[in-house]
């Protein structure tokens, strides 16, 4: 993200080879370019300022027609802030006399990563056919969205669940068009990009041919199309360093958080390291209800699959094959994203029980249990606050006689890996800039 922010700030992105190729391709083919991504300043998956500069660059390089297909957020930003971002985008387009907002759809549909292809299909057909889309003029869009936010009887519709809206039939994606996906994070873009770049894994009435696909970052390392900001390899992250020491490791999570314990944890490397095994537990299947008054989400099953993850991890611990076992328990975060306080409390309670199952297995088989958070969410949740927070997170361990030392500096997530290695009596690599938080033996 920092590389992209800097390239945006100093406008060196204007000279980005992949972006220039996208512009050249658009000019030489249909004269049309489409930007698809989440339009907000949440900063987790995208940033609206990136889009503004991409639009400037497209205009400067003479692309005749430019269309934006907006994914509304409502998770990393306030649930009903989408109209504000629409206004910012429209103001930018008006000021620069360039670009059209072609469509709007909630990230629930366009950014699914749990193989719920029925959601992805709705997004794909909205962008290519205008199917099941509500048709409005740009002038009436904000009023329409605000009306959606205030359905009677508490049946409002948030940005996350915004059903497809078609604003410009001319902006539907057609044969030979150039398509740029500008989200910076890949896990929630893989399914949608796959439908455009390859054959959609579902039946549909129309699929545009010969599309020219570009992505902001490398959503998958082995995809063949151009990437604006290719992956920069991170050397000797914890998983890689353990592998080099010959340590067997096991990584487990449910579907919704599997990238966090695999690709992300491994420094952007999608394949497993030597002696690394993985297990993905299916996340619950929440029925898709296409209705302006229903919002299917994990508040309907607050425990998700955390107990199933805990049971599998406990069995792995009992086998004592793996000195390092990693898992992710995600209900507090994903349920808190719904803004529902009661279900979030249930999610936290379910996660606490799951940790208890893992702790008992650790105690029985001589493992040290470490529990750490990566960011806040559930500690501050209501209908108007569903995004991640920057609250301090816990880092606790049990199962050995080591103790935390008084911190000479404010502890940070970069200190977790050196601390884990200290517990395992393994020297950290030089690339790790954090320190162990333990008192010396």
Secondary structure, 3 states (H helix, E strand, C coil): CHHHHHHHHCCHHHHCHHHHHHHHHHHHCCCEEEEEEECCCCCCCCCHHHHHHHHHHHHHCCCCEEEEEEEECCCCCCCCCHHHHHHHHHHHHHHHCCCEEEEEEEHHHHCCCCCCHHHHHHHHHHHHCCCCCEECCHHHHHHHHHHHCCCHHHCCCCCCCCCCEECCHHHCCCCCCEEEECCCCCCCCHHHHHHHHCCCCCCCCCCCCCCEEEEEECCCCCCCCCEEECCCCCCCCHHHHHHHCCCCEEEEEEHHHHHHHCCCCCCCCCCCCCCEEEEEECCCCCCCCCCCCCCCCHHHCCCCCHHHHHHHHHHHHHHCCCCEEEECCCHHHHHHCCCCHHHHHHHHHHHHHHHHHHHHHHHHHCCCEEEECCCECCCCCECCECCCECCCCCEEEECCCCCECCCCCCCCCHHHHHHHHHHCCCCCCCCCCCCCCECCC
